[in-house]
C-alpha cells in the first residue's frame, strides 16, 4: 500500500513538473524567437519556433490531462470518482490548462505570429495555462489567497522566461544557422531580462516561503520545506553560472577570433546547457512542491516519542509519549510506562519540559487515567524551537528511569 502511494506521489510530481516545463518552454520559446528576430540581419535568418512550440504544447496538454486521473487515485477519499475530481477546483483548472495547451498545439503555423509578435490567441491560451497553475494548486487554498495567487503567477512567469528563454535560445540556435555570434548577441539582449527574472524569483519565492511555512524548522522537518531548500540551492548554483557567463564567457566570445572562437563558443554552450539542466531540475522540484502540503495548511499532527531501558536480562521498561499538537500554546501531554511485555509499571514519575535556550523548566502535572496512562491536558509551551522532555522515575520494578527526549514546537 505504501509503495503504491509512493508511486502515485512520483507520478503526480512528474505530471505537474511536465506542466511547469511545458509552460516555461512556451514562454521561453516565444521570447527566444523574438530575441533571434531582433538580432537577425534578414527575414530569412529568423528561426522558425513553431515545431518546438507545438511539441511543448503537446507536452503541456498531456501532462495537464494526466494530472486529473492521478488526483482521483491520489485523493484522501477513496470514494471520490473521476467526475468528483473534474468538478473540483484542481481538476477543473487542470482541464482548462489542457484545453489551452491543446489550442496552441492545434494552431496552424502561420497563426502563431501576427505583425512580428505572438498572436492574441497564443497569448490568451498561454495566460490561461499560467493562471491555471496557482488557481488549481495550494495558492488558491491558502491565506491570503489573492496574494498567493498573484505571487505564484509572478513566480511562474519569471521562471518560464528565464528557464524557457535559455532553452529556447539553445533550441533555436541550429534553426538560426548555428551562428554562435548571433547567439551571443541574443544572449546579451536576454541578460538584463534574466537579471530581472532572478530578482522576481527571489522576491516571489521568499514571500511564498514566509506565507506557507510556519517556522524555519519546516525547511528540514517537512517535505514541502525540504523541496524549498533544494530549490534555493539549485538557484544559487544557477546564479553562479549566470555570473560566470555574463562576466567572463560572453565577453570572451564577442572578442574571440581565429582559433580562439570555437573554444569560446563551446564554453558558452556548455554553460548554457548546465544552466538549463539546473533550471529543469528546479521545475521538477516545483512539481514536488505542488504535490506536498504546505506546513501552514497542514493539520497539526501530534509528536510521538519513545524510549526504553533497564538492566540487561531484566524486565526492562518502555516509555511512550504523545504531545498534541506540538505547537506554541497549550498542549496535551500523555505518557505511558510499561515493561517490555507491555504490562503497565507502577512509577512515581516526575516530568519537566525544558524550553529552548536553557530557559526555566516547566513542570508537567500528570494525573493517572488507568492502564498506566498519565495525562496533562494543557501544558503551555510558549516558545518555538527544540524542547526536551525530562523524565525521572527513581523506583520502578524494572529499574530507575532517567531520560531526556527531544522534540520541536512549531
C-alpha positions in Angstrom: 0.0 0.0 0.0 2.8 2.4 0.9 4.7 1.5 -2.3 1.6 2.2 -4.4 1.1 5.6 -2.6 4.8 6.4 -3.2 4.4 5.6 -6.9 1.4 7.8 -7.2 3.3 10.7 -5.5 6.1 10.3 -8.1 3.7 10.1 -11.0 1.8 13.2 -9.8 5.0 15.1 -9.2 6.2 14.2 -12.8 2.9 15.2 -14.3 2.8 18.5 -12.5 6.5 19.1 -13.4 5.5 18.4 -17.0 3.0 21.3 -16.8 5.7 23.6 -15.4 8.2 22.6 -18.1 5.7 23.0 -20.9 4.6 26.4 -19.6 8.2 27.5 -19.3 9.1 26.3 -22.8 6.2 28.1 -24.4 7.0 31.3 -22.7 10.7 30.9 -23.4 10.4 29.8 -27.0 8.3 32.9 -27.8 10.8 35.1 -26.0 13.8 33.4 -27.7 12.2 33.7 -31.1 11.7 37.5 -30.5 15.3 37.8 -29.5 16.6 36.0 -32.5 14.3 38.1 -34.8 15.8 41.2 -33.2 19.4 40.3 -34.0 18.7 38.7 -37.4 20.0 40.7 -40.3 17.4 39.4 -42.7 13.9 37.9 -42.5 15.3 34.7 -44.0 17.6 34.4 -40.9 14.7 34.4 -38.4 14.4 30.9 -36.9 11.0 29.1 -37.0 10.0 28.1 -33.5 6.6 26.6 -34.4 7.8 23.0 -34.3 9.2 23.3 -30.8 6.3 25.4 -29.6 3.9 22.7 -30.8 5.9 20.0 -29.1 5.9 22.0 -25.8 2.1 22.5 -26.1 1.5 18.7 -26.7 3.6 18.0 -23.5 1.5 20.5 -21.6 -1.8 19.1 -22.8 -0.7 15.5 -22.0 0.7 16.4 -18.5 -2.4 18.5 -17.6 -4.8 15.7 -18.6 -2.6 13.2 -16.8 -3.0 15.1 -13.6 -6.8 14.5 -13.4 -6.8 10.7 -13.0 -3.8 10.9 -10.8 -5.6 13.3 -8.5 -8.5 10.9 -8.4 -6.3 8.0 -7.4 -4.2 10.1 -5.0 -7.2 11.6 -3.1 -7.7 11.1 0.6 -11.3 10.0 0.0 -11.3 6.5 -1.6 -15.0 7.0 -2.7 -14.1 10.1 -4.8 -14.7 9.4 -8.5 -13.1 10.9 -11.6 -16.1 13.1 -12.0 -15.7 14.4 -8.5 -12.1 15.4 -9.3 -13.1 17.1 -12.6 -15.8 19.0 -10.6 -13.2 20.2 -8.0 -11.1 23.3 -8.4 -7.9 21.4 -9.0 -9.4 19.1 -11.6 -11.3 21.9 -13.4 -8.2 24.1 -13.7 -6.2 21.1 -15.0 -8.8 20.7 -17.7 -8.6 24.4 -18.5 -4.8 24.1 -18.9 -5.1 21.0 -21.1 -7.6 22.9 -23.4 -5.3 25.9 -23.5 -2.3 23.8 -24.5 -4.4 21.8 -27.0 -5.4 25.1 -28.7 -1.7 26.0 -29.0 -0.8 22.6 -30.4 -3.6 22.8 -33.0 -3.0 26.3 -34.2 -1.6 26.4 -37.8 2.0 27.6 -38.0 1.0 30.9 -39.6 -1.4 31.8 -36.8 1.3 31.8 -34.1 2.6 35.2 -35.1 0.9 38.4 -36.1 2.8 41.5 -37.1 6.1 40.0 -35.9 4.6 39.3 -32.4 2.8 36.4 -30.8 -0.8 36.4 -31.9 -3.6 37.3 -29.4 -4.9 33.7 -29.4 -1.4 32.5 -28.5 -1.1 35.0 -25.6 -4.6 34.2 -24.4 -4.0 30.5 -24.3 -0.7 30.9 -22.6 -2.2 33.2 -20.0 -4.9 30.6 -19.3 -2.2 27.9 -18.8 -0.2 30.1 -16.5 -3.2 31.2 -14.3 -4.4 27.6 -14.1 -1.2 26.6 -12.2 -1.8 28.7 -9.0 -5.6 28.6 -9.2 -5.5 24.8 -9.3 -2.9 24.4 -6.5 -2.0 25.4 -3.0 -2.1 29.1 -3.6 -5.9 29.2 -4.1 -6.4 27.2 -0.9 -4.0 29.3 1.2 -4.4 32.6 3.0 -4.4 35.3 1.8 -5.4 33.5 -1.4 -5.3 36.6 -3.7 -1.7 37.5 -2.7 -0.6 33.9 -3.0 -2.1 33.5 -6.5 -0.6 36.8 -7.7 2.8 35.9 -6.3 2.7 32.4 -7.8 1.8 33.9 -11.2 4.9 36.2 -11.0 7.0 33.2 -9.9 5.8 31.1 -12.9 6.3 33.8 -15.5 9.7 34.7 -14.2 10.8 31.1 -14.1 9.3 30.5 -17.5 11.0 33.5 -19.1 14.4 32.5 -17.5 14.4 28.7 -17.9 12.4 28.6 -21.1 14.2 31.6 -22.6 17.6 29.9 -22.2 16.3 26.6 -23.5 14.6 28.4 -26.4 17.9 30.2 -27.3 19.7 26.8 -27.5 16.9 25.0 -29.4 16.7 27.8 -32.0 20.4 28.1 -32.4 20.6 25.5 -35.1 17.5 26.9 -36.8 19.3 30.2 -36.9 22.2 28.5 -38.8 24.3 27.6 -35.7 25.7 31.1 -35.6 27.3 31.5 -32.2 27.9 35.2 -32.7 24.2 35.7 -33.3 23.6 33.5 -30.2 25.9 35.8 -28.2 24.1 38.8 -29.4 20.7 37.3 -28.4 22.2 36.3 -25.0 23.4 39.9 -24.5 19.9 41.1 -25.0 18.5 38.4 -22.8 20.9 39.0 -19.9 19.2 42.1 -18.5 15.8 40.3 -18.6 17.4 37.3 -16.9 18.6 39.6 -14.1 15.1 40.9 -13.5 13.8 37.3 -13.5 16.3 36.4 -10.8 15.1 39.4 -8.7 11.4 38.5 -9.3 12.0 34.8 -8.4 13.9 35.7 -5.3 11.2 38.1 -4.1 8.3 35.8 -5.0 10.0 32.7 -3.6 10.8 34.5 -0.3 7.3 35.8 0.1 5.8 32.3 -0.7 8.0 30.7 1.9 7.0 33.3 4.5 3.3 32.7 3.8 3.5 28.9 3.5 6.0 27.9 6.3 5.3 28.2 10.0 8.9 28.2 11.2 12.5 27.8 9.8 12.4 24.2 11.2 9.9 23.4 8.4 12.8 23.6 5.9 14.3 20.4 7.4 11.3 18.8 9.1 8.7 18.8 6.2 8.8 17.6 2.6 7.5 21.0 1.4 10.3 22.8 3.3 13.0 20.4 2.1 11.8 21.0 -1.5 12.1 24.8 -1.0 15.6 24.3 0.4 16.7 22.2 -2.5 15.2 24.7 -4.9 17.1 27.5 -3.3 20.4 25.7 -3.5 19.8 24.9 -7.2 19.0 28.5 -7.9 22.3 29.6 -6.1 24.2 27.3 -8.5 22.4 28.7 -11.5 23.2 32.3 -10.4 26.9 31.3 -10.2 26.8 30.1 -13.8 25.0 33.3 -14.9 27.7 35.4 -13.3 30.4 33.3 -14.9 28.7 33.6 -18.3 28.0 37.3 -18.1 31.3 38.5 -16.8 33.7 36.0 -18.5 32.4 33.8 -21.2 30.2 36.1 -23.3 32.9 38.9 -23.4 35.5 36.3 -24.4 33.2 35.0 -27.2 32.5 38.6 -28.5 36.2 39.3 -28.6 37.4 35.9 -29.9 38.7 35.5 -33.4 40.5 32.8 -35.4 41.5 29.7 -33.4 40.0 31.0 -30.1 36.5 31.4 -31.4 35.5 27.7 -31.4 36.7 27.2 -27.9 34.9 30.3 -26.6 31.6 29.3 -28.3 31.9 25.8 -26.9 32.4 27.2 -23.3 29.3 29.4 -23.7 27.2 26.5 -24.9 28.4 24.3 -22.1 27.5 26.9 -19.5 24.1 27.3 -21.2 23.4 23.6 -21.1 24.4 23.4 -17.4 22.1 26.4 -16.6 19.2 24.9 -18.5 19.7 21.5 -16.8 19.7 23.0 -13.3 16.6 25.1 -14.2 14.8 22.0 -15.4 15.7 20.4 -12.1 14.1 23.4 -10.4 10.9 22.9 -12.3 10.8 19.2 -11.2 11.3 20.3 -7.6 8.4 22.8 -8.2 6.3 19.9 -9.3 7.1 18.2 -6.0 6.1 21.3 -4.1 2.7 21.2 -5.8 2.3 17.6 -4.6 3.2 18.2 -1.0 1.1 20.1 1.5 2.5 23.5 2.9 3.1 23.3 6.6 0.8 26.3 7.3 -2.1 24.4 5.5 -1.4 21.0 7.1 -3.5 19.9 10.0 -1.4 19.8 13.2 0.0 16.4 14.0 1.0 15.2 17.4 4.6 14.4 18.2 5.3 10.8 19.4 8.3 10.0 21.5 9.6 6.7 22.8 12.4 5.3 25.0 13.3 2.1 26.7 15.9 0.8 29.1 16.6 -1.3 32.1 19.2 -3.8 33.3 20.3 -6.5 30.8 18.3 -9.6 31.2 15.7 -7.9 33.4 12.1 -7.0 32.6 13.1 -3.6 31.3 10.9 -0.6 30.8 9.3 1.3 27.9 8.0 4.9 27.8 5.7 6.2 25.1 4.9 10.0 25.0 2.4 11.9 22.8 2.5 15.7 22.6 -0.5 17.2 20.8 -0.3 19.4 18.7 3.3 20.2 19.4 2.6 23.9 18.5 3.1 27.0 20.5 0.5 27.4 23.2 -1.5 24.8 25.2 -0.5 21.2 24.5 -1.9 17.9 25.8 0.9 15.5 27.0 0.1 11.8 27.5 2.6 9.3 28.9 2.5 5.5 29.3 5.2 3.4 31.2 5.2 -0.4 30.7 7.6 -3.3 30.9 8.9 -4.8 27.7 5.9 -7.1 27.6 3.6 -4.2 27.5 2.3 -4.5 31.1 1.9 -1.2 33.0 4.6 -0.3 35.5 3.7 1.5 38.7 6.0 4.5 38.9 6.1 7.9 40.7 7.3 9.8 37.7 8.4 13.4 37.5 8.2 15.1 34.1 9.5 18.6 33.2 9.5 20.4 29.8 12.9 22.1 29.2 12.5 25.0 26.7 15.0 26.2 24.0 18.0 28.3 25.1 18.1 26.7 28.5 15.1 28.7 29.8 13.3 27.8 33.1 11.9 24.3 33.2 8.1 23.8 33.1 6.6 21.2 35.4 4.2 18.8 33.7 1.4 17.8 36.3 0.4 14.3 35.2 -2.7 12.5 36.5 -3.4 8.8 36.1 -6.3 7.7 33.9 -6.0 3.9 34.1 -4.0 1.2 32.3 -0.7 3.0 33.1 -1.7 6.1 31.2 -0.7 9.5 32.6 -2.1 12.8 31.2 -1.6 16.5 31.4 -4.4 18.1 29.4 -3.0 21.7 29.0 0.8 22.4 29.3 1.8 25.7 27.9 4.8 25.6 25.5 5.1 29.2 24.5 8.4 29.1 22.5 9.0 27.7 19.1 12.1 25.6 18.8 13.8 22.4 20.1 12.4 21.4 23.5 13.4 18.5 25.8 11.1 16.4 27.9 12.9 15.3 31.1 11.6 12.0 32.7 12.6 10.9 36.1 11.3 7.8 38.0 13.8 6.6 40.6 12.0 3.5 41.6 10.2 1.0 39.3 10.1 -2.7 39.2 12.2 -2.5 36.0 14.8 -0.2 37.5 15.2 3.6 37.6 14.1 5.8 34.6 16.1 8.9 33.7 15.8 10.2 30.1 15.5 13.3 28.1 13.5 13.2 24.9 13.9 16.0 22.3 11.0 17.4 20.2 10.2 20.5 18.3 7.4 23.0 18.9 6.3 25.0 15.9 
